[in-house]
Structures are given as structure tokens and as C-alpha cells.
Amino acid sequence: MLSNRRPTPDARPALTVPLWPRAVGQTLALVIALVVVVGTVVTLNGHDRGGWVSNGIVKRLALDGEISLARMVEGGALVAAAGLSLVCAALAPRRHALRWRWGLLAVVLVTLAADEMAQVHTAITPDLSALAAGWGAGPGLQAVAWLLVVGPLGVVVGLLWLPGLRQLPGRTRWFIVAAGVAYVVAAAGGNLLSAELALTAGPNSLAYAAAKTVAEILEMGAQALLVFALLDYLAQTYRAALRLELRAPPGEPAPGVIYLQPGRVALWLGLGAGLFAALFVGLFLLIPLPALSPSALGLMGRLHMDTETSLSTAYNDFLLALATGLLVVLSQHAYRHHDPLRRRWLALTAAFAALTLDEFMSLHERLVNPIRNLLGVSGLLGFGWYLAILPLVALLGLFCLDLVRRLPRRTQTLLVLAGGVYVGAAAGVEMFGALFAEAYGYQSLPYLAEVAVEETFEMLGLVVFIYALLDYVARTWGAVGVELQARPENV
């Protein structure tokens, strides 16, 4: 899927995306500051602490919320860092020691992102807590017993990367070391301190809230610093613009060029969706499982496609974020070239950004009870949220209709197909889920089968949409140029 072959000459200009490491770092710092301020206010004023903020809002905005905005920012930063690590690996010379180390870093970062968004480490804690208790560990250590697995793996990765640090520029080396140390201190020390304070002072105490706030700030700061370090490394190493070629050019490897096939990208993304669907169907619909330990049951829960903290939900959110990123590039190009359809590109981008936020934080589910109580709906309309959202989707479709008409016929067909599959699954199929849940219950076979169909086709609709955008860029421009400048003032 990724390689670095020399492109063939082409008269078409690349779709250029200017990107400055320092500006990216400043933007991430601003986002983190906003998330921290909002999260701190919500945390200190939560209903359990006698405040005015409801538990539902705390869950979504507090720094330690289960599906909070802070977790989404952290997961997004980790995915961005993983993507940049893959770029570094693809551009590194073949058989170079840094090549496999960049790849290893990408795998670690993707794993951390999945864990951050699905909280996998909490699923393995019960059995490890029992093991730690047997070794005489106190309650605080038992609460963070997942460190027994994560800690040794982190040490191994650090030792494997240690010789590679010497091959990096001095500034990049110290940035990566600082990011790693801050992340370890926050993830290990911060969680251990929070666990101790939760037991001694209570989970609603100000001391516990302060410890969690500091730990989250350190984690997000470490992730932002890593993203900046990787961008700065690429800018210093490849002073010419990097190019992402969306076609199949023959020739020798060229510095600063990555070749990407839209069809292969869609294939791998589709296989990911199929893997999550197969695991869900096998574990929850077809195979009767014997009695399992608490940790095994927790891990199974992370594969359930109908839970908020599941790996399939995180993958669905990744697909939405990837589609949003592609739309950001197209919107930016439209505004830079004064395209008359630029507002429509921007509206589509904003809609996908909102979908990404909703998918991770399950915001639309907060509409179910109010609409059900207001309209008295049941059966197919039992979940009710689509009665509020579908009119907005229709308005967006009408507003973007002129945009779709002016795209190539192939792109039109793919976009209409993607939209039909996604909306049909998210709203149409879910109506049957409401009916089955009311008639048979949420653990019934009909409802679980509906969940499998709905979630699988949502992901496949997004895969088709991503392929449509990549294919459109490939056929229109042939390449995407990323201008990475070490100093914004030189541009």
C-alpha cells in the first residue's frame, strides 16, 4: 500500500497542502488548552460532587469520562503520530535500521490509540488485580494492575528504539525522548496516584480530580509534542515538498515521494471492517462460549459492536476522521482557488466532523428519550433520534447537490452509493433494531443480528466514500503535495 517509487512525468499540478510543524503544534496546544478548561469545569461541577453538571455531560466532557472529548483528542493525536511514523518508514531507505523502527513505533501508537478509545487495558485489570493481590500488592497497585503487562512491553519497545535515537537529528531525538518520558509519567505515575487518591480521599474529591487533570494534561502534551517532533523531522529531512502519488508510477525510489493506491487502501480498510464484523458474529451470534474469566469477558465486551467503548466503534470513528481529513484537503484547495462550490465542500467537511464527534461520544443517543417522551413513538420509530437528524441530512444533501452534479460521473456514482449505504444502515436498518429491541430485548439474536448488519454496512459505506475521494483526487490531480516547512516565516 505504501512505497516510495519515482513518479512519471505528468503535466497536471499536484493538489498542494501547506503544513507547518510549528503551526500544527500551536493548534494542538490550543485544542488541548480548550479541552482541559472545559473538562476541568465539568469535572469540578459534576452532579456527584454536588454540582450542576449532569452525569451524561460529565461522561462526555470530563477529563476522566468514559467517552470524553479528551479521550477523542488523545486518540486522534496518537493516530496522527502513527500515520507520520508510517510516512517516515515509507521514506526511509530500504534495509535501513530506522525503517523497521518507524514501523514498530507506528504499530505501538495505533495500539495505544485503540486502547485509549476503547479502554482495553481496563478490561484485563480484574484478573491481573487478583494476581497482584496474591503478590501482596496494595489496593492502589491492584487498581492499575494492567501495568504488569503494559510496563514490560513498553520497556522492550524502548530498548529496541534506543539505538535508533542516535541516528536522528538532535532536536528530534530530544523531542521524542521528552514526549516518551512525559507519557510514561502520566500513564503510569498519574494513574497510580489517582488510584491511591480514589481509595483514600474518594473518587469525588478535589485531590483525585487534580491528579487526573495533571495526568491528562501530561498525556495530551506528550502526544502533541510527538506529532510536532515527527513533522519537524520530516521537514528537516526532506526540505523539498513531500508528495503522495495516487497512481502507479514505475521507476526507482525517489526521496520525498510515497506511492498510494486508492484501490488497495479501500481493500485494506474494508478488510478491517470485515474482521470486526466476523469477530462480533462469531463471538456473540454463532459460537456458544464456555464460562470465561472477568478479564476475558471484558475483552469480549471490547469487540461488541453495540457498545460505546468498543474497538469497532473506534475503527468507525477512524474511518470518519479519515474521510473528514480528505474533505479538509479538498475544502482548503477550493478556498485557495476561489472555487464557487467551496461553501458546499466546507459544509460537507463540517458534517463529517460532526459525525466523527457524534460517533465517538454517542451524542445522538441523548435524543432518544426526549423524542420518545415528546412524540410517544415506538416500534420502528422507537429510537427516535433519526426523526431529528434525517431532516438535517436531507437539507445537507440538497445543499451539496450542485457539488455532486459537477463531479465526474464515476465520482458521482461512488458518492451516491456510499451515502445510500451509510444512511440506509445508520437510520434504516437501525429502525428494525428499535423494533427488535422492543419485541425481544437487547440481548436477543434478532437485535444482535441487526447490530451486525448496521455497523458493518456503516463501515463499508465509509470505505466506499473514502475510495471515492481518493479516486477523484487521483483522476483529477494525480498527486497530493504536502509542503512541510521547518520555519513558517520562510514561506
VEXLOPA-737665 format. One line per field, with one value per residue (C-alpha): x, y, z; residue in three letters. Coordinates in nm, 3 decimals, always signed. Example, Ala and Ser with C-alpha at 12.3 -4.5 7.8 and 13.67 -1.06 7.14 Angstrom:
// residues 2
east = [+1.230/+1.367]
north = [-0.450/-0.106]
up = [+0.780/+0.714]
vomar = [ala/ser]
END
This chain:
// residues 491
east = [+0.000/+0.289/+0.610/+0.844/+0.881/+0.972/+0.666/+0.633/+0.627/+0.279/+0.160/-0.111/-0.020/-0.027/-0.300/-0.080/-0.143/+0.075/+0.161/+0.391/+0.506/+0.510/+0.157/+0.037/+0.197/+0.036/-0.304/-0.275/-0.173/-0.479/-0.711/-0.561/-0.599/-0.965/-1.034/-0.857/-1.051/-1.388/-1.302/-1.185/-1.501/-1.721/-1.519/-1.537/-1.907/-2.029/-2.352/-2.168/-1.971/-2.287/-2.258/-2.496/-2.349/-2.537/-2.366/-2.425/-2.229/-1.957/-1.922/-1.860/-1.665/-1.484/-1.115/-1.167/-1.500/-1.553/-1.619/-1.494/-1.369/-1.025/-1.005/-1.103/-0.829/-0.573/-0.679/-0.668/-0.320/-0.194/-0.340/-0.182/+0.155/+0.115/+0.043/+0.350/+0.558/+0.437/+0.540/+0.886/+0.907/+0.799/+1.053/+1.344/+1.597/+1.538/+1.715/+1.786/+1.760/+1.529/+1.279/+1.160/+1.186/+0.947/+0.716/+0.736/+0.655/+0.352/+0.222/+0.271/+0.093/-0.202/-0.231/-0.224/-0.487/-0.717/-0.665/-0.729/-1.059/-1.181/-1.013/-0.888/-0.644/-0.934/-1.079/-0.773/-0.747/-0.969/-0.756/-0.432/-0.561/-0.618/-0.265/-0.120/-0.317/-0.163/+0.180/+0.088/+0.020/-0.198/-0.537/-0.379/-0.146/-0.426/-0.632/-0.355/-0.252/-0.262/+0.087/+0.208/+0.152/+0.194/+0.507/+0.732/+0.612/+0.697/+1.045/+1.105/+0.993/+1.215/+1.520/+1.456/+1.431/+1.726/+2.000/+1.781/+1.767/+2.133/+2.053/+1.801/+1.878/+1.950/+1.632/+1.408/+1.583/+1.521/+1.162/+1.085/+1.258/+1.071/+0.739/+0.805/+0.907/+0.606/+0.369/+0.511/+0.498/+0.136/+0.015/+0.192/+0.257/-0.057/-0.286/-0.118/-0.151/-0.514/-0.593/-0.443/-0.634/-0.958/-0.921/-0.802/-0.978/-1.259/-1.331/-1.531/-1.255/-1.072/-0.738/-0.844/-0.977/-0.650/-0.439/-0.646/-0.627/-0.249/-0.213/-0.439/-0.253/+0.079/-0.059/-0.206/+0.103/+0.327/+0.117/+0.116/+0.494/+0.540/+0.328/+0.531/+0.861/+0.769/+0.654/+0.968/+1.183/+1.020/+1.057/+1.427/+1.500/+1.304/+1.340/+1.166/+0.791/+0.672/+0.437/+0.174/+0.127/-0.218/-0.125/+0.117/+0.443/+0.731/+1.090/+1.348/+1.278/+1.275/+1.328/+1.019/+0.766/+0.516/+0.302/-0.050/-0.310/-0.672/-0.797/-0.557/-0.638/-1.008/-0.935/-0.739/-0.993/-1.272/-1.086/-1.062/-1.439/-1.490/-1.261/-1.461/-1.787/-1.660/-1.539/-1.872/-2.078/-1.857/-1.839/-2.194/-2.416/-2.274/-2.033/-2.162/-1.873/-1.796/-1.762/-1.487/-1.279/-1.372/-1.085/-1.183/-1.541/-1.411/-1.208/-1.515/-1.705/-1.448/-1.546/-1.921/-2.034/-2.318/-2.111/-1.964/-1.615/-1.553/-1.279/-1.529/-1.661/-1.303/-1.246/-1.568/-1.452/-1.115/-1.288/-1.497/-1.188/-1.001/-1.291/-1.303/-0.930/-0.967/-1.258/-1.047/-0.782/-1.042/-1.211/-0.880/-0.796/-1.139/-1.098/-0.742/-0.855/-1.185/-1.395/-1.763/-1.855/-1.620/-1.903/-2.051/-1.718/-1.695/-2.050/-1.971/-1.650/-1.831/-2.097/-1.835/-1.650/-1.979/-2.037/-1.689/-1.758/-2.100/-1.972/-1.718/-1.924/-2.265/-2.433/-2.735/-2.833/-2.915/-3.204/-3.373/-3.560/-3.664/-3.805/-3.969/-4.134/-4.234/-4.382/-4.474/-4.310/-4.239/-4.168/-3.971/-3.952/-3.864/-3.512/-3.645/-3.317/-3.345/-3.666/-3.447/-3.133/-3.273/-3.424/-3.079/-2.925/-3.182/-3.101/-2.730/-2.795/-2.994/-2.726/-2.448/-2.650/-2.488/-2.145/-2.220/-2.359/-2.034/-1.813/-1.712/-1.977/-1.768/-1.727/-2.099/-2.192/-1.950/-2.061/-2.431/-2.362/-2.159/-2.425/-2.706/-2.526/-2.424/-2.756/-2.953/-2.757/-2.738/-3.106/-3.299/-3.151/-3.147/-3.524/-3.551/-3.312/-3.559/-3.837/-3.634/-3.513/-3.871/-4.006/-3.722/-3.471/-3.121/-2.956/-3.179/-3.049/-3.262/-3.134/-2.769/-2.806/-2.941/-2.641/-2.402/-2.569/-2.599/-2.245/-2.084/-2.262/-2.189/-1.819/-1.845/-2.028/-1.742/-1.486/-1.662/-1.675/-1.301/-1.227/-1.445/-1.249/-0.907/-1.008/-1.136/-0.806/-0.607/-0.802/-0.807/-0.458/-0.267/-0.072/-0.103/+0.191/+0.249/+0.466/+0.640/+0.835/+1.064/+1.003/+0.672/+0.842/+1.036/+0.719]
north = [+0.000/+0.237/+0.265/+0.538/+0.495/+0.778/+0.929/+0.950/+1.299/+1.447/+1.788/+1.802/+2.003/+1.834/+1.914/+2.111/+2.112/+2.359/+2.233/+2.392/+2.192/+2.495/+2.596/+2.239/+2.234/+2.566/+2.445/+2.124/+2.325/+2.548/+2.246/+2.081/+2.400/+2.427/+2.061/+2.096/+2.411/+2.262/+1.926/+2.082/+2.292/+1.991/+1.765/+2.004/+2.074/+1.721/+1.602/+1.351/+1.640/+1.836/+2.049/+2.144/+1.929/+1.607/+1.269/+1.237/+1.556/+1.451/+1.124/+1.312/+1.621/+1.545/+1.466/+1.118/+1.050/+0.712/+0.856/+1.208/+1.470/+1.440/+1.073/+1.158/+1.422/+1.179/+0.901/+1.139/+1.264/+0.907/+0.810/+1.119/+1.029/+0.671/+0.797/+1.021/+0.724/+0.522/+0.808/+0.810/+0.431/+0.451/+0.725/+0.562/+0.379/+0.009/-0.217/+0.085/+0.023/+0.321/+0.177/-0.107/+0.109/+0.366/+0.080/-0.054/+0.292/+0.312/-0.024/+0.084/+0.416/+0.251/+0.006/+0.293/+0.481/+0.178/+0.129/+0.497/+0.499/+0.154/+0.136/-0.217/-0.204/-0.176/-0.499/-0.703/-0.546/-0.787/-1.100/-0.903/-0.740/-1.082/-1.178/-0.859/-0.918/-1.263/-1.100/-0.870/-0.553/-0.287/-0.171/+0.117/-0.112/-0.359/-0.085/-0.029/-0.394/-0.358/-0.211/-0.568/-0.628/-0.281/-0.194/-0.479/-0.427/-0.057/-0.140/-0.378/-0.116/+0.146/-0.083/-0.166/+0.203/+0.321/+0.260/+0.431/+0.756/+0.816/+0.828/+1.111/+1.483/+1.618/+1.824/+1.536/+1.298/+1.513/+1.588/+1.215/+1.135/+1.416/+1.300/+0.940/+1.033/+1.263/+0.995/+0.724/+0.953/+1.043/+0.694/+0.504/+0.753/+0.959/+0.656/+0.506/+0.832/+0.871/+0.515/+0.579/+0.908/+0.744/+0.496/+0.740/+1.068/+0.928/+0.949/+1.272/+1.455/+1.759/+1.583/+1.300/+1.547/+1.745/+1.430/+1.318/+1.667/+1.684/+1.330/+1.409/+1.734/+1.547/+1.274/+1.515/+1.735/+1.435/+1.330/+1.683/+1.705/+1.372/+1.489/+1.811/+1.617/+1.387/+1.675/+1.871/+1.566/+1.528/+1.900/+1.894/+1.568/+1.633/+2.004/+1.964/+1.912/+1.561/+1.411/+1.144/+0.980/+0.832/+0.630/+0.358/+0.519/+0.291/+0.380/+0.392/+0.509/+0.886/+1.083/+1.255/+1.057/+0.800/+0.595/+0.508/+0.305/+0.410/+0.061/-0.105/+0.147/+0.069/-0.304/-0.292/-0.065/-0.298/-0.599/-0.420/-0.370/-0.734/-0.850/-0.665/-0.795/-1.154/-1.136/-0.997/-1.253/-1.539/-1.437/-1.317/-1.487/-1.822/-1.972/-2.062/-1.973/-2.150/-1.970/-1.710/-1.513/-1.148/-1.020/-1.243/-1.120/-0.763/-0.821/-0.970/-0.656/-0.451/-0.648/-0.591/-0.365/-0.212/-0.067/+0.282/+0.167/-0.097/-0.142/-0.140/+0.198/+0.328/+0.193/+0.351/+0.679/+0.642/+0.596/+0.908/+1.106/+0.988/+1.095/+1.429/+1.479/+1.420/+1.666/+1.924/+1.897/+1.941/+2.230/+2.405/+2.370/+2.502/+2.813/+2.879/+2.873/+3.058/+2.765/+2.872/+2.544/+2.600/+2.657/+2.321/+2.149/+2.322/+2.217/+1.856/+1.875/+2.021/+1.749/+1.472/+1.640/+1.643/+1.276/+1.189/+1.365/+1.201/+0.852/+0.857/+1.041/+0.890/+1.230/+1.128/+0.873/+1.158/+1.244/+0.905/+0.953/+1.318/+1.240/+0.920/+1.103/+1.402/+1.214/+0.886/+0.681/+0.309/+0.013/+0.113/+0.471/+0.368/+0.511/+0.836/+1.025/+0.985/+1.192/+1.489/+1.404/+1.284/+1.625/+1.778/+1.510/+1.590/+1.962/+1.886/+1.666/+1.941/+2.199/+1.975/+1.855/+2.109/+1.994/+1.630/+1.721/+1.891/+1.598/+1.329/+1.064/+0.791/+1.000/+1.084/+0.716/+0.623/+0.909/+0.831/+0.463/+0.545/+0.784/+0.538/+0.252/+0.462/+0.642/+0.326/+0.135/+0.413/+0.505/+0.249/-0.070/+0.079/+0.122/-0.256/-0.259/-0.046/-0.287/-0.596/-0.439/-0.359/-0.701/-0.935/-0.735/-0.603/-0.942/-1.129/-1.289/-1.069/-0.749/-0.863/-0.965/-0.618/-0.461/-0.671/-0.565/-0.200/-0.148/-0.346/-0.153/+0.178/+0.099/-0.025/+0.293/+0.497/+0.282/+0.347/+0.720/+0.731/+0.541/+0.783/+1.083/+0.921/+0.809/+1.161/+1.316/+1.057/+1.118/+1.498/+1.579/+1.254/+1.360/+1.540/+1.759/+1.833/+2.141/+2.080/+2.390/+2.395/+2.767/+2.934/+3.269/+3.133/+3.059]
up = [+0.000/+0.075/-0.127/-0.249/-0.624/-0.858/-1.030/-1.406/-1.557/-1.551/-1.666/-1.402/-1.093/-0.755/-0.506/-0.266/+0.109/+0.303/+0.650/+0.909/+1.213/+1.441/+1.340/+1.393/+1.738/+1.831/+1.711/+1.913/+2.220/+2.177/+2.139/+2.448/+2.650/+2.550/+2.632/+2.968/+3.065/+2.968/+3.123/+3.449/+3.483/+3.414/+3.644/+3.939/+3.888/+3.826/+3.979/+4.202/+4.351/+4.422/+4.110/+3.831/+3.551/+3.473/+3.471/+3.096/+3.027/+3.273/+3.085/+2.760/+2.865/+3.193/+3.157/+3.304/+3.129/+2.966/+2.618/+2.676/+2.436/+2.599/+2.503/+2.147/+2.123/+2.266/+2.028/+1.732/+1.823/+1.857/+1.518/+1.359/+1.512/+1.386/+1.035/+1.041/+1.165/+0.865/+0.636/+0.796/+0.748/+0.382/+0.305/+0.488/+0.270/+0.227/+0.480/+0.695/+1.068/+1.112/+0.866/+1.087/+1.399/+1.248/+1.159/+1.515/+1.651/+1.420/+1.548/+1.911/+1.852/+1.676/+1.967/+2.217/+2.017/+2.010/+2.383/+2.455/+2.269/+2.375/+2.719/+2.656/+2.949/+3.195/+3.055/+3.154/+3.501/+3.707/+3.661/+3.691/+4.010/+4.160/+4.059/+4.211/+4.533/+4.555/+4.542/+4.833/+4.633/+4.794/+4.663/+4.467/+4.275/+4.219/+4.051/+3.794/+3.763/+3.384/+3.424/+3.479/+3.105/+2.958/+3.157/+3.031/+2.673/+2.699/+2.826/+2.532/+2.278/+2.444/+2.431/+2.065/+1.979/+2.188/+1.923/+1.660/+1.857/+1.778/+1.408/+1.446/+1.444/+1.792/+1.816/+1.702/+1.940/+2.246/+2.146/+2.116/+2.446/+2.623/+2.477/+2.583/+2.938/+2.985/+2.853/+3.080/+3.385/+3.308/+3.215/+3.493/+3.773/+3.716/+3.713/+4.019/+4.214/+4.103/+4.212/+4.556/+4.594/+4.483/+4.769/+5.037/+4.954/+4.737/+4.361/+4.413/+4.600/+4.465/+4.517/+4.285/+4.026/+4.039/+3.992/+3.693/+3.541/+3.567/+3.425/+3.127/+3.057/+3.056/+2.828/+2.575/+2.588/+2.522/+2.223/+2.078/+2.122/+1.940/+1.645/+1.627/+1.651/+1.361/+1.141/+1.224/+1.145/+0.803/+0.734/+0.826/+0.640/+0.318/+0.251/-0.084/-0.067/+0.012/-0.245/-0.212/-0.552/-0.610/-0.918/-1.020/-1.142/-1.245/-1.174/-0.899/-0.544/-0.511/-0.189/-0.056/-0.263/-0.134/-0.369/-0.257/-0.448/-0.375/-0.453/-0.211/+0.060/+0.022/+0.024/+0.350/+0.514/+0.402/+0.540/+0.875/+0.877/+0.781/+1.063/+1.330/+1.183/+1.175/+1.536/+1.653/+1.463/+1.579/+1.944/+2.002/+1.746/+1.637/+1.889/+2.238/+2.468/+2.797/+3.127/+3.099/+3.348/+3.418/+3.203/+2.911/+2.937/+2.945/+2.630/+2.462/+2.554/+2.360/+2.049/+2.092/+1.809/+2.011/+2.296/+2.323/+2.427/+2.162/+1.906/+1.620/+1.739/+1.747/+1.394/+1.271/+1.422/+1.249/+0.913/+0.973/+1.075/+0.764/+0.542/+0.724/+0.667/+0.292/+0.282/+0.469/+0.196/-0.081/+0.103/+0.156/-0.211/-0.309/-0.092/-0.206/-0.569/-0.511/-0.628/-0.647/-0.473/-0.180/+0.068/-0.025/+0.027/+0.365/+0.463/+0.377/+0.580/+0.881/+0.859/+0.866/+1.153/+1.346/+1.258/+1.387/+1.716/+1.745/+1.666/+1.946/+2.208/+2.114/+2.123/+1.914/+2.178/+2.415/+2.180/+2.215/+2.542/+2.486/+2.141/+2.261/+2.550/+2.337/+2.042/+2.208/+1.930/+1.950/+1.722/+1.412/+1.539/+1.894/+1.898/+1.757/+1.701/+1.324/+1.332/+1.427/+1.227/+0.892/+0.803/+0.858/+0.636/+0.367/+0.387/+0.359/+0.056/-0.115/-0.038/-0.176/-0.478/-0.710/-0.592/-0.671/-1.015/-1.114/-1.015/-1.267/-1.332/-1.168/-0.851/-0.851/-0.861/-0.583/-0.356/-0.404/-0.336/-0.023/+0.108/+0.042/+0.217/+0.518/+0.576/+0.497/+0.763/+1.026/+1.008/+0.801/+0.947/+1.298/+1.279/+1.276/+1.571/+1.766/+1.673/+1.772/+2.098/+2.198/+2.100/+2.202/+2.412/+2.359/+2.409/+2.164/+1.847/+1.612/+1.773/+1.768/+1.402/+1.325/+1.503/+1.293/+0.967/+1.068/+1.193/+0.911/+0.637/+0.811/+0.791/+0.431/+0.332/+0.477/+0.295/-0.038/+0.043/+0.119/-0.202/-0.399/-0.268/-0.325/-0.673/-0.752/-0.643/-0.838/-1.159/-1.121/-0.991/-0.973/-0.666/-0.334/-0.239/+0.129/+0.185/+0.517/+0.616/+0.919/+0.978/+0.887/+0.841/+0.543/+0.346]
vomar = [met/leu/ser/asn/arg/arg/pro/thr/pro/asp/ala/arg/pro/ala/leu/thr/val/pro/leu/trp/pro/arg/ala/val/gly/gln/thr/leu/ala/leu/val/ile/ala/leu/val/val/val/val/gly/thr/val/val/thr/leu/asn/gly/his/asp/arg/gly/gly/trp/val/ser/asn/gly/ile/val/lys/arg/leu/ala/leu/asp/gly/glu/ile/ser/leu/ala/arg/met/val/glu/gly/gly/ala/leu/val/ala/ala/ala/gly/leu/ser/leu/val/cys/ala/ala/leu/ala/pro/arg/arg/his/ala/leu/arg/trp/arg/trp/gly/leu/leu/ala/val/val/leu/val/thr/leu/ala/ala/asp/glu/met/ala/gln/val/his/thr/ala/ile/thr/pro/asp/leu/ser/ala/leu/ala/ala/gly/trp/gly/ala/gly/pro/gly/leu/gln/ala/val/ala/trp/leu/leu/val/val/gly/pro/leu/gly/val/val/val/gly/leu/leu/trp/leu/pro/gly/leu/arg/gln/leu/pro/gly/arg/thr/arg/trp/phe/ile/val/ala/ala/gly/val/ala/tyr/val/val/ala/ala/ala/gly/gly/asn/leu/leu/ser/ala/glu/leu/ala/leu/thr/ala/gly/pro/asn/ser/leu/ala/tyr/ala/ala/ala/lys/thr/val/ala/glu/ile/leu/glu/met/gly/ala/gln/ala/leu/leu/val/phe/ala/leu/leu/asp/tyr/leu/ala/gln/thr/tyr/arg/ala/ala/leu/arg/leu/glu/leu/arg/ala/pro/pro/gly/glu/pro/ala/pro/gly/val/ile/tyr/leu/gln/pro/gly/arg/val/ala/leu/trp/leu/gly/leu/gly/ala/gly/leu/phe/ala/ala/leu/phe/val/gly/leu/phe/leu/leu/ile/pro/leu/pro/ala/leu/ser/pro/ser/ala/leu/gly/leu/met/gly/arg/leu/his/met/asp/thr/glu/thr/ser/leu/ser/thr/ala/tyr/asn/asp/phe/leu/leu/ala/leu/ala/thr/gly/leu/leu/val/val/leu/ser/gln/his/ala/tyr/arg/his/his/asp/pro/leu/arg/arg/arg/trp/leu/ala/leu/thr/ala/ala/phe/ala/ala/leu/thr/leu/asp/glu/phe/met/ser/leu/his/glu/arg/leu/val/asn/pro/ile/arg/asn/leu/leu/gly/val/ser/gly/leu/leu/gly/phe/gly/trp/tyr/leu/ala/ile/leu/pro/leu/val/ala/leu/leu/gly/leu/phe/cys/leu/asp/leu/val/arg/arg/leu/pro/arg/arg/thr/gln/thr/leu/leu/val/leu/ala/gly/gly/val/tyr/val/gly/ala/ala/ala/gly/val/glu/met/phe/gly/ala/leu/phe/ala/glu/ala/tyr/gly/tyr/gln/ser/leu/pro/tyr/leu/ala/glu/val/ala/val/glu/glu/thr/phe/glu/met/leu/gly/leu/val/val/phe/ile/tyr/ala/leu/leu/asp/tyr/val/ala/arg/thr/trp/gly/ala/val/gly/val/glu/leu/gln/ala/arg/pro/glu/asn/val]
END
